[in-house]
Amino acid sequence: MSGEQAGVKTPSEYVKLNIGGYLHYTTISTLRKHDTMLRAMFSGRMEVLTDNEGWILIDRCGKHFGTILNYLRDGSVPLPESIKEIAELLAEAKYYCITELAESCEQALLKRERENDPICRVTLITSQREEQVILSSTIKPVVKLLVNRHNNKYSYTSTSDDNLLKNIELFDKMSLRFSGRIVFIKDVIGSSEICCWTFFAHSRKMAEVCCHSIVYTTDKKHTKVEFPEARIYEETLNILLYENRNGPDQELMQATSSQISGAPACTSDEEEGERSGLARLRSNKQNTN
């Protein structure tokens, strides 16, 4: 293939165009119809390269050149449905200096952005399998809130209901604020836990913030729900470090993951009962000695 400068042809003549491997036939008059870079190319003001078979070569992606030609012929053209394709067409319109088409693409992109901005989705999961499917199908960080107020044996402390609502409200606010950056899921029928946040990156659990515990009074046990707002924000910011990463970063994971084994665990009522019984046995043994 050799590059040669083509002579200026009459407006009625057809030309063969090779745009990045896409082949097109059109007339000189169509290419000169509007004040664009194509008019300059085919009016002798710019160099035009051809190969040895007579194809005029333009080193651009030819995917949307058919749309470009239709716009030159008719003065208007339907825009693609996809935001990605509108953006691609915008780049080509700017390259060929087709001002009106570029403006139409920019207006369409702004309209799509305004339409999509308020969308917020929170997935309710009903099984562990659903959770695994979500984790394996996204590269975005994931925040899960497990909340089940009725999953307890003991009465709540006086502040527990208020704190439970605060956790739910914070989850809703964060899902609105970070809807495009984090996947939010809610588990309302999960395990024996009552209120627990879990943070994931690349399908791996990075941190867990358990908000409930069993507390003891003189005569009975109570379920206590807390609202560790600062810790929740901290772990959310930690998983945002994994945004736009194609794969796990072991050093980053080690630096940001919570040492779950060293953190206070969410314990079940049975475990609490066993610990309480062992404590009483030790106390009785010490008293007898």
C-alpha positions in Angstrom: 0.0 0.0 0.0 1.4 3.4 -1.0 0.3 6.9 -0.2 -0.3 9.2 -3.1 -2.0 12.6 -3.3 -5.2 12.4 -5.2 -6.2 15.1 -7.7 -9.4 17.2 -7.2 -12.4 15.5 -8.9 -15.6 16.9 -10.1 -18.5 17.0 -7.6 -20.5 14.4 -9.5 -17.8 11.8 -9.3 -17.9 8.9 -6.8 -15.0 8.2 -4.5 -14.0 5.1 -2.6 -13.2 5.7 1.1 -11.3 3.4 3.4 -12.0 4.6 7.0 -10.0 2.4 9.3 -11.0 -0.7 7.4 -14.6 0.3 6.8 -15.3 0.8 3.1 -17.7 3.5 1.8 -18.8 4.9 -1.6 -20.0 8.4 -1.8 -19.9 11.5 -4.1 -17.6 14.5 -3.9 -20.7 16.8 -3.6 -21.8 15.0 -0.4 -18.3 15.4 1.2 -18.3 19.1 0.2 -21.9 19.9 1.2 -21.0 21.3 4.7 -18.1 23.4 5.9 -16.2 20.6 7.5 -12.7 19.0 7.3 -14.1 16.7 4.6 -14.8 19.7 2.4 -11.2 20.9 2.9 -9.9 17.4 2.1 -11.8 17.1 -1.2 -11.4 20.7 -2.4 -7.7 20.5 -2.7 -6.9 22.4 0.5 -5.7 19.2 2.3 -3.6 16.3 1.2 -5.6 13.1 0.4 -3.8 9.8 0.5 -4.8 6.8 -1.7 -3.6 3.2 -1.9 -2.6 1.4 -5.1 -6.3 0.3 -5.7 -7.6 3.9 -5.6 -9.1 3.8 -2.0 -8.8 7.1 -0.2 -7.4 6.4 3.2 -8.5 8.2 6.4 -6.8 6.9 9.6 -9.9 7.0 11.9 -12.4 4.4 13.2 -15.0 3.9 10.5 -17.7 2.5 12.8 -19.8 5.6 12.7 -18.7 7.0 9.3 -22.0 5.9 7.8 -23.8 8.1 10.3 -21.4 10.9 9.4 -22.3 10.5 5.7 -26.0 10.5 6.4 -25.7 13.7 8.3 -23.8 15.3 5.4 -26.5 14.2 3.0 -29.6 15.1 5.1 -28.5 17.7 7.7 -29.8 15.6 10.5 -29.5 12.0 11.8 -31.0 9.8 14.6 -28.4 9.4 17.4 -27.5 6.0 18.7 -29.3 4.7 21.8 -26.1 3.7 23.7 -24.3 6.4 25.7 -21.0 4.8 24.7 -21.9 5.0 21.0 -23.0 8.6 21.3 -19.7 9.4 22.9 -17.9 7.7 20.0 -19.9 9.6 17.4 -19.1 12.8 19.3 -15.4 12.1 18.9 -15.7 11.6 15.2 -17.9 14.7 14.7 -15.3 16.8 16.5 -12.5 15.2 14.4 -14.3 16.1 11.1 -15.2 19.5 12.5 -19.0 18.9 12.1 -20.1 21.4 14.7 -23.8 20.9 14.6 -23.6 17.1 15.0 -21.1 17.5 17.8 -23.4 19.8 19.6 -26.3 17.4 19.2 -24.2 14.6 20.7 -23.2 16.7 23.7 -26.8 17.7 24.4 -27.9 14.0 24.2 -25.1 13.0 26.6 -26.1 15.7 29.1 -29.7 14.6 28.9 -28.8 11.0 29.6 -26.6 12.0 32.5 -29.4 13.9 34.1 -31.8 11.0 33.6 -29.5 8.4 35.1 -28.2 10.5 38.0 -31.0 9.8 40.5 -31.0 6.0 40.0 -30.2 4.0 43.1 -30.6 0.3 43.5 -30.4 -1.8 46.7 -30.6 -5.6 46.3 -32.5 -7.6 48.9 -31.0 -11.0 49.3 -32.7 -14.1 50.6 -29.9 -16.6 50.7 -26.1 -17.0 50.9 -26.1 -18.2 47.3 -27.6 -14.9 46.1 -24.9 -13.0 48.0 -22.2 -15.0 46.3 -23.7 -14.4 42.9 -23.6 -10.7 43.4 -20.1 -10.7 44.8 -18.8 -12.7 41.9 -20.5 -10.6 39.2 -19.2 -7.2 40.1 -15.8 -5.5 40.4 -17.2 -2.7 42.4 -16.8 -2.7 46.2 -19.8 -4.1 48.1 -21.5 -3.1 51.3 -24.0 -5.4 53.0 -26.3 -4.6 55.9 -27.9 -7.5 57.8 -30.8 -6.3 59.9 -33.3 -8.5 61.7 -34.9 -6.8 64.8 -37.0 -9.9 65.7 -34.1 -12.3 65.8 -33.4 -12.1 69.6 -34.4 -13.8 72.8 -34.0 -10.9 75.2 -35.6 -7.5 75.5 -33.7 -4.5 74.0 -32.0 -1.8 75.9 -33.7 1.6 75.9 -31.5 3.0 73.1 -31.4 -0.1 70.9 -34.4 0.7 68.7 -33.2 4.2 68.0 -29.7 2.9 67.1 -31.2 0.2 64.9 -33.1 2.9 63.0 -29.9 5.0 62.7 -28.0 2.1 61.1 -30.8 1.7 58.6 -31.0 5.4 57.8 -27.2 5.6 57.3 -27.3 2.6 54.9 -30.0 4.4 52.9 -28.1 7.7 52.8 -24.9 5.9 51.7 -26.7 4.0 49.0 -27.9 7.3 47.6 -24.5 9.0 47.8 -22.4 6.2 46.5 -24.9 4.4 44.2 -22.6 4.6 41.2 -19.5 3.5 43.0 -20.6 0.8 45.5 -23.0 -2.1 45.3 -25.3 -2.1 48.3 -27.2 -5.2 49.4 -29.5 -5.7 52.4 -30.1 -9.0 54.2 -33.4 -9.0 56.1 -33.8 -12.7 56.8 -30.3 -13.8 57.5 -28.5 -15.5 60.3 -28.9 -15.2 64.0 -27.4 -11.8 64.0 -29.5 -8.6 64.5 -27.5 -5.7 63.0 -24.2 -6.2 61.2 -22.3 -4.4 58.4 -20.0 -6.3 56.0 -17.6 -4.8 53.5 -16.3 -6.7 50.4 -13.8 -6.0 47.7 -13.1 -8.4 44.8 -15.4 -11.0 46.4 -13.4 -11.0 49.6 -14.7 -9.9 53.0 -12.5 -7.0 54.1 -14.2 -5.9 57.3 -17.2 -6.5 59.5 -18.8 -4.1 61.9 -21.2 -5.9 64.4 -23.6 -3.5 66.0 -25.3 -5.8 68.6 -24.2 -7.6 71.8 -25.6 -9.2 74.9 -25.4 -7.1 78.1 -26.0 -8.3 81.7 -27.9 -6.6 84.5 -28.5 -7.8 88.0 -31.4 -10.0 87.1 -31.4 -10.7 83.4 -29.8 -10.3 80.0 -30.6 -7.6 77.4 -29.8 -7.2 73.7 -27.9 -4.0 73.0 -27.7 -2.4 69.5 -25.1 0.3 68.9 -24.5 2.8 66.1 -20.7 3.0 65.4 -21.0 5.7 62.7 -17.3 6.6 62.5 -16.2 3.0 62.1 -18.8 2.4 59.4 -17.6 5.5 57.4 -14.0 4.4 57.9 -14.6 0.9 56.5 -16.6 2.4 53.6 -13.7 4.7 52.7 -11.3 1.7 52.9 -13.2 -0.3 50.3 -13.4 2.7 48.0 -9.7 2.3 47.6 -10.4 -0.8 45.5 -12.6 1.2 43.1 -11.5 1.0 39.4 -9.0 -1.8 40.2 -9.0 -4.7 37.8 -7.9 -7.3 40.4 -7.0 -7.8 44.0 -4.0 -5.9 45.4 -2.6 -8.1 48.2 -0.6 -5.3 49.9 -3.6 -3.0 49.9 -5.9 -5.8 51.2 -3.5 -6.5 54.0 -3.3 -2.8 54.9 -7.1 -2.1 54.8 -8.7 -5.3 56.0 -9.8 -5.4 59.6 -8.3 -8.1 61.8 -11.7 -9.8 62.3 -10.1 -12.4 64.6 -8.9 -9.6 66.9 -12.2 -7.6 66.8 -15.1 -8.3 69.1 -17.2 -11.0 67.5 -21.0 -11.2 67.2 -21.9 -14.0 69.6 -25.0 -16.0 69.7 -27.2 -16.5 72.8 -26.0 -20.1 73.2 -22.4 -19.0 73.2 -23.1 -16.3 75.7 -24.9 -18.9 77.9 -21.9 -21.2 77.7 -19.5 -18.4 78.7 -21.7 -17.4 81.5 -21.9 -20.9 82.9 -18.1 -21.3 82.7 -17.6 -18.1 84.5 -20.0 -19.2 87.3 -18.1 -22.5 87.6 -14.8 -20.8 87.9 -16.2 -18.4 90.5 -17.6 -21.2 92.6 -14.4 -23.1 92.4 -12.4 -20.1 93.6 -14.8 -19.6 96.5 -14.5 -23.2 97.7 -10.7 -23.0 97.6 
